Amino acid sequence: MGRLELRPSANGGAPALIAPGVFDAMSALIATQAGAKALYLSGASVSYTQVGRPDLGFVDLSQIADVAARITDRTATPLIVDADTGFGNALNVERTVRLLERAGAAAIQIEDQQMPKRCGHLAGKTLISAEEMCGKIAAACAARNDPHVKIIARTDAVAVDGLAAAFDRANNYIEAGADVLFIEALRSDDEMARAADAFADRVPMLANMVEGGRTPMKSAAELGALGFTLVICPGALARVYAFAAQSFMQTLLEDGSSAPFRDRMLDFDAINALLGGPELMERANVYGGPKKQAAE
């Protein structure tokens, strides 16, 4: 399991660390091969790709833990795991942290929505009390076996109660022991700057970039200059996949062939090379055993 090394960024500086959103072992491998230094297992993307539903609380702990374990078995890149609300009360949060830590999580994110939760950029969210969330954060911290596993506290209070209430909750969550702060769905450049000014010198701050969401889109360099340490792009890859898949399926069914897409896809040998097929075959040969030539 890779460790996620983060520090507060009081006056801005280096670009924020990008953690691409992934949803299975292959997407995690592709992100790692592209040079990602951290990955984000998005609950929304798991819901999109595993159950074919929007981010409305359809995914459970066992699904998230299973996908996390598959990813960390394939790559050592530090994995941040979106654990939604922690899947219950403080006692459930303890179990969530134990399971996700065993699955290889380098950081675990929990939020202050009521169950069933919904995407942070959708309307109609409801919150648990700040006191209950502080108890969940404390439980999460206490349940860790490895103190290097980061606990990320997310508040959705901006959309529900406004910026001042979100800042009050953020202060409480830091005092409860959160290692990283995530104020979801900041609505303007001004709100992003005020959030960074208020907290970036105390704790690493996470920014969430959602195409078409409520928060202004910014680059890692721009976010780092504001004081954000970490930026996630949780659903971007799933949206790219869905866009490409729609076009491919329409072409395949209309033309009766994948030929028009040959310049936009990996062929059989290329995808096996990406996944490490030749290396695995070489390793298999090391162990010997009878070999039989294929018939011509």
N, C-alpha and C positions, 0 to 999 in steps of 0.2 A: 504493500500500500504506500503510495507516494504521500508526502506531507505537503500541506498547503501553507506556505510561508507568507504571511501578510502583516503589514505594519500600518499604523495610522499615517495619514498624509496631510499634515496640518496646513501647509501653505501651497499644496499642489506640487507638481514637478513631473516625475516620470509618468508615462502613459499608464492608464489603468490596465491591470492584467485581464486579458480577455479569456473567459471560460465559455467556449461554444456550447450550445445546447445539443445534447445527444440523446438517443432513445433506444439504442441497442449496441451490441458489441461491434458491429461493422461500422456504424457511424462514429463510435468512439475511436476505433482504429484509424479511420480516415482523418479525423481531427488531429489525432496524435501524429500521424505521418506528415500532416501539413505543418506541424510545429507547435501545436497547442501545448501550453504549459499547465493548463487546468481544464477540466471538463465539468459540465453542469448537466446532471440527469434531471431533465424537466418533467415534472408530473404532468403538465399539459401535453407535452410531446408523447409521453407514454400513453396518455388517454387517447390522443389522436391516432397513434399507430398500432396500439395493442387492442383497443376496444372500439375504435372507430367512432369516438364520441368527443364532444368538446370538453373543456376543463371545468366540469361541474360536479366534481366529487365522485366520479365513477371508479377511480383507481384506488386499490387498497394497499396496505402495508406489504402483504406477501408478494404482490406484483412488483412493487418498487424494489423490494429487497432482492427478488430474483433477477431483475434486470441489472441492478447494481452489481451483483455477484458475477454475472456473465461479463460485464464490462471490465471489472477489476481482474478477472481471470485472464483477459486478453491484453490489457495495457496497464502499465504502472503509473500512468499520468494521474495526478491527484484528482479525485472525483468528488464534486459537491453534489449532495443528494437533496432534492426537494422532497421534504417529508410532509408537505401540506400542513395540517393542524397538529401533527404528531399522532394523528389517528385516535384521538380520544382525550381523556383527562391526563393529569400528571403521571398517574401510574401507567397509562398506555404509552406516554412519552418515554418513560424509562425503558419499556420493552422495545419501542421503536428505535431508540438510540443503540441499545444492545445489538439488535438484529442488523441494523445498518452498519454499525462499526464492524461486526463480524463479516459483513458483505464487502468490506473494504473501503467504506466512505472515509474521505479525508475531512469532510465538513458536512454538517447536517443542518438543514434550514427548516425552521418551524414558524408558523404565522399565527396571528391572533384573530382569525376568523372563526365563526361558529361552523360546526359541521351541519350539513354538507357544505364544503367551501365552493368558491367559484373563482375563476381567473381574476387576478388583481386589476385587470383593465376592463372588466365588465361591471355594470351597475348592479345595485341590489344586494350588496354584501352586508353581512351583519357580523358584529364583533363580540367576543367574550370580554369580560372585564379585564382591566389592566392587571388587577391583583391575581386573577386566575392565570393569565399569561406569564406573569413573573414566577408563579409556582411551576409552570411548565418549563421555563428556562432553567430554574434551579434544579428541577428533576433531571433535565437533560444533561446538565453539567455534572451532576452527581453520578449519573449512570455510566459515564465514560470510563472505560478501562485505560485508554490512552489519552493523556491530557493534551496531546497535540491535535486531537480531533476537534475541529472548530464547531462551535454552536452559533448559527446565524439566526438572529431574531428579526423577523419581518413584521412590520405593522401595516395594516391596510386602512388606518384611521383617516388618512387624508381625504379619501373619497366619502367617508361616512360622517366624520365629525370635524374635519378641517385640519389645517396645518398646525395650529397651536396644540390641538389635542394630540396629534401625531407626535409632536416634539415632546410633550409630556410623557407619553407612553415610551418613546425612545429613551428618555432619561431613566425611566424606571427599568427598562429592559437591560440597559448597560449596568445599572446597579445590581440587577439580579444575576449578572454573570455572563451576558452575551459577549462572544468574542468578536462578532461582526454585526454591523447594523444595516438593515435593509428597510428603508422607508419607501413603500411601494406607491407607484402611480403619482409621482410628483408631476405637477401639471404645467409648469412653465420654467423658463430659464431662471427666473427670479427664485422660484421655490427650490430649485436644485441648488442654486448658490447659497441660499439661506440655510438649507439643510447641511451642506458641507461646512459652512462657517460655524454652525452650531455644534457639530459632532466630530468632524474629521480629525481634530487634534487629540481626540480621546480614544477612538476605536476605528478600525478599518471600515469603510463604507462601501456598500454594494449598490451599483446602478443597474437597472433593468431596461434593456433596449428592446422594445416590442414594435415591430413594423405595423403602423396603423393604430398604435396604442395612445395612451394619454400623455406619456412623457416625451418631451422633444428628443429626437434622435441626435446623438452626438458620437464623435469618434472616441477611441480610447485615449488619444492625446488630449482632446478637449475635456474629457471627464477627469483625467489625471490632473490637469491644470486647475480644475475646480476643487480637487481634493478627494475624489473618489479613488479607491484603491483597486476595486474589482468591478468588472462589468460582465454581465451575463447576456447572452443572446439566445434565450431559452427555446423559442419555437422557430427560429429562422430556418434551420436545416429542414425541419418538417414541412415548412411552407414551400421551400425550394423543391423538395421531393414531390409534394402534392401538385405543384404547378407543372413540373416536368412530366409527372405521371399522367396527368390529365391530357397533355398534348400527345404523349406517346400512345396512350390507349386509343385516343381518337384516330390517330394516324394508322395504327395497327389494324383497327377494325374497319376503317374505310378503305385502306389500300390492300389489306390482306397480307401484309409483309412488314417486317421491322426494318427493311432496307433503307427507307428515308431517314432513319435515325442512326445509321451506322457511325456517322461522324460525331454523334452526341452520346455514345455509350461505350462501355468497355466490352471487348470481345471475351470469349471463353478463357483464353490464355491470360489476358490482362487482369481479369478479376481474380483468377487463381494466384497470379503473381502478387497482387495487392494483399491477398489474404494469407500469403506465406505458403502456398501450395508446394512449390519446388523444394523449399527447405524442409517441409514436413516429409516429403517423399524421400529425401536423402536421409533423414533421421530414421525413417521406417526401415530403410535398407541396412542401417547399422545393426539392427537387431536380427538380421538374417531371416532364415526360414526359406521354405521351398519357393522357387520362382518358376513361373510358367509363362512362356511366350504367348502373346495374344495371337489368335489366328488371323492371317491376312485375308 
